[in-house]
């Protein structure tokens, strides 16, 4: 069987930056095991698969190890493929997903994702995890899928060199670390070794958690964000009630075929 595949850099600030995702258009769903094998073979943080429906599309996301309920950068990448590679005529896309209905629309040069805002709670410091990060946070929170640890400065985030084997036992999808920004409202990094991703270059879904925190902390609804991984990425976030609008740019890097 031969399938089309695209690799798209999502949330780019410059060429060959952002977070690369694989996108595989399907006419109908493949067996789950095969999609997981394809994601492992691609060896990117996420591979997205989508199929057309009467209402729009169904969308699923796989890391090299597991299927996940929500992924921002691979949704942006998929939307870029539908808009720009498949010449989708409408300005808005509706995706059915494990996280419910997701709406994506063109917003000037950017693509805007409409995601559910995370429900975050302040928690006591999980000492084993913060020791693995090597720096003590000033606040500890937990969302539906991730931990969020807040620090005082960009330098602390940039210099962090985690013990990934300890973080892999966190019992959460991932660990977000964040601090106030200088050229943006906040900066972050995202570690998810438990699902096969030591550090994700740019994580759209993490910004449903980050926006929930920083919107309240800074008393702002519209926020600028930088994820300061080695590749780096730029996001614009807007909190609207129980939703977060996350916008960014994307660029096709590769068009090809896979044989399975």
C-alpha positions, -999 to +999 in steps of 0.1 A: +000+000+000+013+034-010+003+066+010+010+103+006+030+120+034+039+155+042+064+169+067+055+204+079+073+228+102+047+243+126+048+275+146+078+287+127+095+320+133+122+314+106+128+288+079+137+253+092+126+261+127+094+253+146+082+218+152+082+193+124+052+170+121+043+143+097+009+144+081-007+114+064-040+119+045-062+088+045-095+079+027-104+056+056-088+046+089-059+022+090-056-003+119-043+014+151-013-008+152-002+002+117-006+039+124+015+035+155+042+017+135+042+045+109+046+071+137+075+051+151+091+048+117+087+086+111+104+092+145+090+127+148+073+140+180+039+136+162+024+120+132-011+131+123-036+111+103-069+125+090-099+112+070-127+133+054-162+133+068-194+150+059-188+177+085-151+181+078-124+157+089-115+133+117-080+137+131-058+115+153-022+121+166+005+096+174+039+100+191+065+073+183+051+054+214+015+063+220-017+079+206-025+112+223-057+131+229-046+165+217-017+179+197-013+215+186+016+216+162+004+185+143-031+201+140-015+232+126+005+211+102-025+191+091-045+223+086-016+237+065-017+206+043-055+208+038-054+245+031-023+247+009-016+212-005-052+200-010-065+235-019-094+234+006-117+262-006-132+272+028-116+295+054-124+272+083-119+235+090-137+214+116-119+184+131-136+157+151-110+144+177-106+127+210-107+161+225-140+170+209-147+194+180-117+215+170-122+245+148-093+259+127-094+290+106-071+311+085-060+343+103-040+364+078-006+347+073-013+324+103-035+295+111-055+298+143-065+267+164-095+268+187-087+245+216-102+238+251-085+258+279-068+235+304-081+232+339-051+239+362-047+235+399-019+246+422-002+217+439+026+210+463+061+207+449+068+172+436+104+171+448+115+141+427+105+159+395+119+193+404+151+177+415+152+160+381+149+195+365+177+208+386+160+240+396+134+247+423+103+264+409+084+294+424+050+277+416+038+242+408+006+235+390-011+205+373-034+204+344-054+176+328-023+160+312+008+179+322+026+195+351+035+232+349+064+246+369+070+283+370+104+299+373+116+335+377+138+340+346+145+330+310+180+320+320+167+293+344+146+278+315+174+280+290+200+264+312+178+235+323+193+201+316+168+175+330+172+140+341+149+124+315+148+090+330+133+104+362+108+127+343+097+096+323+081+083+355+061+115+361+027+099+356+017+127+333+020+133+296+047+159+301+063+186+322+061+223+311+086+248+325+079+285+320+090+320+330+082+356+321+096+367+288+115+397+276+106+397+239+073+379+247+048+376+275+063+342+286+087+315+274+085+278+279+100+244+273+082+210+272+096+176+283+077+144+276+101+114+278+072+092+291+056+093+256+089+091+237+098+128+234+126+140+256+120+176+245+093+188+221+104+217+199+071+236+200+040+223+218+007+239+208-014+219+233+009+230+262-002+265+255-038+257+266-022+252+301+003+281+298-024+305+286-047+296+315-019+304+339-003+335+323-036+351+313-046+352+350-011+361+362-006+390+338-043+400+336-042+398+298-064+379+274-040+381+244-005+368+249+027+364+229+047+332+235+081+318+226+091+281+231+128+283+236+139+248+225+169+244+202+146+248+171+124+274+188+089+285+179+065+315+181+029+315+191+001+340+196-025+330+222-059+345+231-081+333+260-118+334+253-139+319+282-131+282+283-112+282+249-077+292+238-071+305+203-035+295+194-021+310+161+011+303+143+027+300+109+036+267+091+057+257+061+058+225+040+093+209+042+087+176+024+062+159+001+065+122-005+051+087-004+054+059+021+050+022+014+034+000+041 
